[in-house]
Structure formats: C-alpha cells, structure tokens
C-alpha cells in the first residue's frame, strides 16, 4: 500500500528509544506525521536533534516542532528545574516503579497529547501513537494504561468528530522486548537520546540511561551509543 493510501497517524517522538520504536511502527503501518514538543528540559536541544534525525532516517517528512513554555515555568521536576539534581539510579537504590522520582514532570504527557490531538483534527488523523511504557519504567503516573483510557474519553467528548484515538503499542512490553522489536523494524537506535542530564555524551547513570542499558543487556545486543560512565555501579 502506498503512503497516500495508508491511514494518517501522528506519532509523538521525544527522541528516546521507546518513541523511536513507535515511530518505526507508525512509518510501517501508517502515513505518519511526527510531533516533537520541547518544554525546557535539560537536554531539549539534543532531543530535538534526535527527533529530526529519526524522522529523516524513517522517511517521515511531515513534522511539527512545538515549544511549551508552561512546564519549565511551573517547574517541580529535575528535568525542568536546574536547582533540582537529576539523581543517579544507584543513589535512589534502583527503585524503578516503586515511587515517583523527581524526574517526573507534572502532568507532562497531557500537554504533549493536547498538541497531537489538535494537529490530528487538522490533518484528519484518527490515531496518535505514544511510546508510553508501564513495565521497566520510572513509574510516572501518566504512563499507565488507565491514563490513556481516560484521555481517550476526553478526546471523544472534546473533539469535532470524536474519532481520534491514542494508541500505546509498547505500554505492556518489557524494555528488552522493545529493543528486540526495534531491531526487527530497523528502528535507528543509534540516533536516539535517552539521557536526562547531559547533551554531549550520555551520562550512563541516570534512571533513563540505566533502564536503557539494562534493556540492551537483557536483549543480548550492544547499545549503539557511548556513555560517559562505562559501568553501571551497584546494579
């Protein structure tokens, strides 16, 4: 089926490994358009660079880059407030999913999804894909299945046609499974950026870096990006 005959879908692409796999799925199955929202996070320039590169590699030509000023102004997260340190996974005792870490950006995904829903109405897209993951994650409340079920009810009630649906193809997968799926799809993991704290070289020790490194190790393949910290200490 040619791109023009495929149904239109929007994929949210942060630049990380999960959104990259979602982008590869969307590029395969839909006439895909990609949206990236910068919100004043520490690594926003590097994430934007990854977004552009991923779209180019996957031949997603229809792109929307948006800047949200509200989340940095609100603060309350280590990702948006320079006065709150990004913790290492070792420092928090590898408690992924058991308590919400300071890297949680309050209600962030609602802001990102609102942009995507508005654009979907304009483009006539009926699907919005986001790389939310519940298993092997930091435990953010806006990455839970119930959140997306509720958000879909809001979209149905609050849009003109009521026919737009958020899909979360990775939400029940383990991180290693996501790596394997990405490899099957040819997802460009070498272009992705997962680090919460650095833009020059991934730190290797923040929650996001450690979850990524553990995933590649469990999948039995080499992570294609380098890390400043070569070993995961204490994990």
N, C-alpha and C positions, 0 to 999 in steps of 0.2 A: 504494500500500500504506500502510495506517495505521501510526502509530508502534508500536502494540501488536502488530502482525503482523510487523514487521521484526525480524530477529535482533538480540539485545542485543550491544553492543560498548562497550568502555571506551576513552576517548582520554585520553592524558596531555597536559595543557595547561599549559605553563610561563607562557604569556602572550606569547611571542615570535611572529614571523611564520610560522615553519615549523609550530609546533604549532597556530596559528590555522587554517592551511590544512587540517591534519589534522582539526581539529575540524569544519570546514565539510564535509569529505568524510564524516566519521562521522555528522554530523547529516543529511546527504542519504541515506546508504546504510543506516544502522542506527538502532535505538532506542538512542541514545547516552547514555552516562553519562560524566562528566568528572572527572578527579582532578588535583589540584594539590598538589605537595609543596614546602613551604618548608624550607630547610635551612641557614638562617643566612647566606644570600648577601647581598651588599651591597644589592641592590635588591629584597629579598624583599617589602616592603610594596607597592611599585609593581607588581611582577609579580603579586601576589595580586589587586590591584585590576583588572589587565588580565584575569586569569582570570575573575573574576566578571562583568565587562562583556562579554567574548566569549561566555560561556555564555548570558547574558541575550539578547544580540543574535541568537544562533543557536537560541534556544529549547531549550537543553539544561538541563532543570530538575533532573536528578538529579546532584548534585555532591558530591564528597568533598574536603575540605581537610585536609591532614595536615602535621604538623611533625616533621622529623627532626633530632634534636639531635646525632647522631653526626658528621655531616660537618663541622660547624663546630668541634666539639671536636677532631677529627682534624687539621683544617687542611691545610696544604700546597698551598693554592691562593690565588691573588689574589682569588678571589670570596668566600672564607670567612675569610681572614686579613687583617686591616687593616694588618699590618706588611709585606705583600707588595703592591707597587703594581700597579695594572692598567696594562699597557703600552699605548701607542698603536700603531696599525698602522704608522705612519711609523717609530717607534723600533725596531720589530723587522724593518723592511725589507720588509714585505708578504710574509712567508714563509708564507702560509697553506698548511697541509697538509704542509709540508716538515719541520717539527719541532713537537713537542708544546709548546704555550705554557704559561705559568704560570697561565693562567685555567682550565686543566684541573682539574676536581675529581675526585680519585682514586676511580675505580670508581663514580661517582655514579649512573649510569643503572641499575646493579644495584639500588640502594636504591629508586629510583623504580619500577622494574618489579616489585620484590617486593611493594610496596604494591598495585599494579594487579592482579597475579596473585591475591593474597589476596582482593581485592574481587571479582574476576571469578568466583572459586569461589563466593562468597556469592551473587552476583547471577545466576549461571548464564550469564555471558557467555563466548563462545568466541573472541572477538577482542579484542586490545589493540593500539591504534594509537599509534605514537610518531613524532614528526617528526624522526627522525634523518636527517642528510644527509651523504653522504661527499664529493661534489664541492663545490667552492667553500666549504669549511668550514675550521675552525681545525685540523683533523687529530686530533681526540680519538679515542683508540682504542676507546671504547665507542660510536662512531657508525659502525662498519664493519659490512658485511653479515655477515662471519664471526662477529661478536659475537652477533648476533641469531639466527643459525643455531644456535650453541652454546646460547644461552639457551633457545631453544625445545626443545632436547633435555632440558635441565634441568627445564623445566615439564612435559614429557611424563612424565618419570620421577618427579617430585616432587609431583604433584597427584592428587587423588582420582580424577578421571575421565581425566586426561591428554589432554584435548581442547581446551585453551586454546592459542591461537597469537598470537604477537606479529607484527604486520604493520607494515611500514615503507614506506608508499606513496611517499615522497619521496626515498628514500635514493640513487637513481641519477640524480636530476634536478639540473640546474644551478639556481642561485638565481634567475636571471631567469625560468626556466621555472616555478618555484614561484610567483613573483609573478604571472605570467600565469594560471596555474591558479587562484590565489586570487581574481583579479579575475573569472574566469568563474564561480566558485562564489559570489561575493558575500561572500568572507571579509572580516571587519571589520578591515582593516589599521590603520585609524585608532585602534583601541582597543589595539593591541599595544605591547609594550615589549621592546626588544632590548638596550638599553644595559647594560653591565656595571658601570658606576661611579657613575651618578647616578640620582636618583629624581625630581628637579624638572623637568629638561629633559635629553633625551638628549645625551650629550657629542659624538657625531658622529665621534670619533677612535679609540675602542677597536676591537678586532678585530670585535666583533659589529656595532657601528654601521657600520663601513666595509663589511663584507660585505653588510649590508642596503642601504646606499646605492648600492653598485656594482650590486646586483641590480636595484633600481628603475631606475637609469640604463640598464642593459643592456636592460631590458624596455621602455624608452621611455615610462615613466609617472612621475608625480610621487609621491614618498613623502609620505603624508599627515601625517606627524608632523614637528615642528620640531626643529632641532638647535642646540646652543649654538655649535658651530664650523660656520660656514656652508660652508666649502670643505674638501675632502679634500686636504690639503697633501702633495705629494710622491708621490701615487699616480696 
